């Protein structure tokens, strides 16, 4: 298992690298077949709390879906500990969801690919964003992303959502072929929205 610790706008000491590497050894117990773990510390100005200026992002890459967690704090190791707690919670929730609960649900083995972004950095001087023409550095800021994805079942989409740590997940339904969104409701309840052309 490869562990890569990097810093943006900050330096990472050997002591921090060693502590991070030691604490990440327990991840293999929670998730097998981890190929690579990326830990990135970013020092940035906090818009809300001035003490939360250090961001720690942990990304697990394996043969299955990518698992990601992040946290803010005023210290690198405090941010890392918060991100590790979130990562462990996500892994446990995904594991609990896949378990066979007294025969009520069939146990499913899920193997899905994470949609990889295709960055477009052409940046023409005049661009059309969400139906509005913007020239240069206009006041309108719309963040656009485009992903490629294989069709997923509902169970696979739920696993992807839990492992990435988001409240919703957009996917192409394998059964109907429709664009769909699964989202988290209170507790362990989920909702699904399917789109069809009128």
KEGUZA-16514 format. One record per residue (C-alpha): residue in three letters; x, y, z. Coordinates in steps of 0.1 Angstrom, whole numbers, padded with zeros to 4 digits, always signed. Layout:
ALAXYZ...
This chain:
UNK+0000+0000+0000UNK+0015+0033-0011UNK+0010+0064+0012UNK+0016+0098-0004UNK+0016+0129+0019UNK+0017+0162+0002UNK+0012+0199+0011UNK-0002+0229-0008UNK+0009+0263+0005UNK+0026+0246+0034UNK+0055+0223+0042UNK+0052+0188+0056UNK+0078+0178+0082UNK+0092+0142+0084UNK+0076+0139+0119UNK+0041+0146+0104UNK+0047+0122+0076UNK+0057+0095+0101UNK+0027+0101+0123UNK+0003+0100+0093UNK+0018+0068+0080UNK+0015+0051+0114UNK-0021+0061+0119UNK-0031+0050+0084UNK-0019+0015+0091UNK-0053+0008+0107UNK-0072+0016+0074UNK-0063-0018+0059UNK-0084-0035+0087UNK-0115-0014+0076UNK-0110-0017+0038UNK-0091-0044+0021UNK-0073-0041-0013UNK-0063-0005-0007UNK-0037+0003-0034UNK-0028+0039-0026UNK-0037+0065+0001UNK-0033+0101-0007UNK-0032+0127+0022UNK-0031+0163+0011UNK-0028+0192+0035UNK-0038+0227+0022UNK-0032+0260+0040UNK-0059+0285+0030UNK-0077+0315+0044UNK-0108+0305+0062UNK-0139+0325+0053UNK-0158+0315+0085UNK-0137+0306+0115UNK-0102+0320+0113UNK-0089+0290+0133UNK-0100+0265+0105UNK-0073+0274+0080UNK-0058+0239+0075UNK-0076+0215+0052UNK-0068+0178+0053UNK-0081+0155+0024UNK-0077+0118+0026UNK-0083+0097-0006UNK-0083+0059-0007UNK-0078+0043-0041UNK-0085+0006-0045UNK-0099-0017-0071UNK-0134-0006-0061UNK-0148+0029-0056UNK-0127+0057-0044UNK-0132+0068-0008UNK-0126+0104+0002UNK-0129+0125+0034UNK-0118+0160+0044UNK-0117+0181+0075UNK-0107+0216+0086UNK-0088+0226+0117UNK-0060+0250+0129UNK-0034+0223+0131UNK-0023+0196+0106UNK-0027+0167+0129UNK-0060+0178+0143UNK-0074+0182+0108UNK-0059+0148+0099UNK-0076+0132+0130UNK-0110+0147+0121UNK-0106+0135+0085UNK-0097+0100+0097UNK-0128+0099+0119UNK-0150+0109+0090UNK-0133+0083+0067UNK-0138+0055+0093UNK-0175+0065+0097UNK-0180+0064+0059UNK-0164+0030+0057UNK-0185+0016+0085UNK-0217+0030+0071UNK-0210+0015+0037UNK-0201-0018+0053UNK-0233-0018+0075UNK-0254-0010+0045UNK-0241-0040+0025UNK-0246-0064+0054UNK-0274-0090+0053UNK-0299-0078+0079UNK-0317-0109+0092UNK-0324-0122+0057UNK-0345-0091+0047UNK-0320-0080+0021UNK-0298-0100-0003UNK-0261-0095+0002UNK-0246-0079-0029UNK-0210-0077-0039UNK-0204-0043-0055UNK-0176-0035-0079UNK-0180-0001-0095UNK-0157+0024-0111UNK-0155+0060-0100UNK-0164+0085-0126UNK-0132+0103-0135UNK-0134+0140-0144UNK-0122+0152-0178UNK-0107+0186-0172UNK-0111+0212-0199UNK-0087+0241-0195UNK-0092+0258-0228UNK-0106+0290-0213UNK-0116+0311-0243UNK-0120+0348-0239UNK-0158+0347-0245UNK-0177+0317-0232UNK-0213+0306-0228UNK-0221+0295-0193UNK-0255+0281-0184UNK-0270+0299-0214UNK-0254+0333-0206UNK-0225+0347-0226UNK-0196+0358-0204UNK-0166+0378-0217UNK-0133+0377-0198UNK-0135+0376-0161UNK-0172+0384-0158UNK-0190+0385-0124UNK-0208+0352-0131UNK-0190+0322-0117UNK-0205+0288-0126UNK-0185+0257-0118UNK-0190+0230-0145UNK-0178+0194-0143UNK-0182+0166-0168UNK-0178+0129-0158UNK-0179+0096-0177UNK-0195+0068-0159UNK-0206+0032-0165UNK-0243+0025-0157UNK-0248+0016-0121UNK-0275-0002-0101UNK-0292+0015-0072UNK-0271-0005-0047UNK-0239+0005-0065UNK-0249+0042-0065UNK-0257+0040-0028UNK-0222+0025-0021UNK-0205+0052-0042UNK-0224+0080-0024UNK-0215+0066+0011UNK-0179+0061+0002UNK-0174+0095-0013UNK-0191+0111+0017UNK-0217+0132-0002UNK-0254+0137+0005UNK-0263+0129-0031UNK-0249+0109-0061UNK-0258+0114-0098UNK-0256+0082-0119UNK-0269+0065-0150UNK-0294+0038-0140UNK-0284+0004-0153UNK-0320-0010-0154UNK-0338+0019-0170UNK-0309+0038-0187UNK-0323+0071-0172UNK-0302+0097-0155UNK-0309+0093-0117UNK-0300+0109-0084UNK-0299+0090-0051UNK-0299+0113-0020UNK-0296+0109+0017UNK-0326+0116+0039UNK-0327+0114+0077UNK-0309+0085+0093UNK-0304+0056+0069UNK-0333+0066+0046UNK-0326+0073+0010UNK-0345+0088-0019UNK-0342+0083-0057UNK-0351+0107-0085UNK-0353+0094-0121UNK-0353+0118-0150UNK-0373+0110-0182UNK-0378+0132-0213UNK-0412+0148-0216
